[in-house]
Amino acid sequence: MANQLGKRLECKECGGEVLCTKPGAGTIQCCGEEMQLKTPVALPTAD
């Protein structure tokens, strides 16, 4: 999986987070496991 600029990744083991500031091929690992994309949080609308 290629790393995409601006995506947040999180470690399921320790809860660490990383913000991708430079896109490229490869994987980001923490605690010996590949980090997973963090799901975005829905913000309330201003209606």
C-alpha positions in Angstrom: 0.0 0.0 0.0 1.3 3.4 -0.9 1.3 6.1 1.8 -0.9 9.0 0.9 -0.2 12.6 1.9 -2.4 13.9 4.8 -3.6 10.4 5.9 -3.5 9.5 9.6 -2.4 6.0 10.6 -2.7 4.4 14.0 -1.1 1.5 15.8 -3.7 -1.0 17.2 -1.2 -2.2 19.8 0.0 1.0 21.5 -2.4 3.6 20.1 0.3 5.6 18.5 -0.7 7.9 15.6 1.3 9.1 12.5 0.4 11.8 10.0 1.9 11.1 6.5 3.8 14.3 5.4 5.6 12.7 2.4 3.8 10.2 0.1 5.5 7.1 -1.2 5.6 3.4 -1.6 6.1 1.1 1.4 4.5 0.6 4.8 4.7 2.3 8.1 5.1 -0.1 11.0 4.9 0.2 14.8 5.2 -2.6 17.4 6.2 -5.0 14.7 2.8 -4.6 12.8 1.7 -2.5 9.9 -0.2 0.6 11.0 -3.8 1.0 9.9 -5.6 4.0 8.4 -7.5 5.9 11.1 -11.2 6.3 10.4 -12.3 9.9 10.1 -14.6 11.4 12.7 -17.8 12.9 11.4 -18.2 16.5 12.5 -21.7 17.9 13.4 -23.2 20.2 10.8 -23.9 23.8 11.5 -27.5 23.8 10.3 
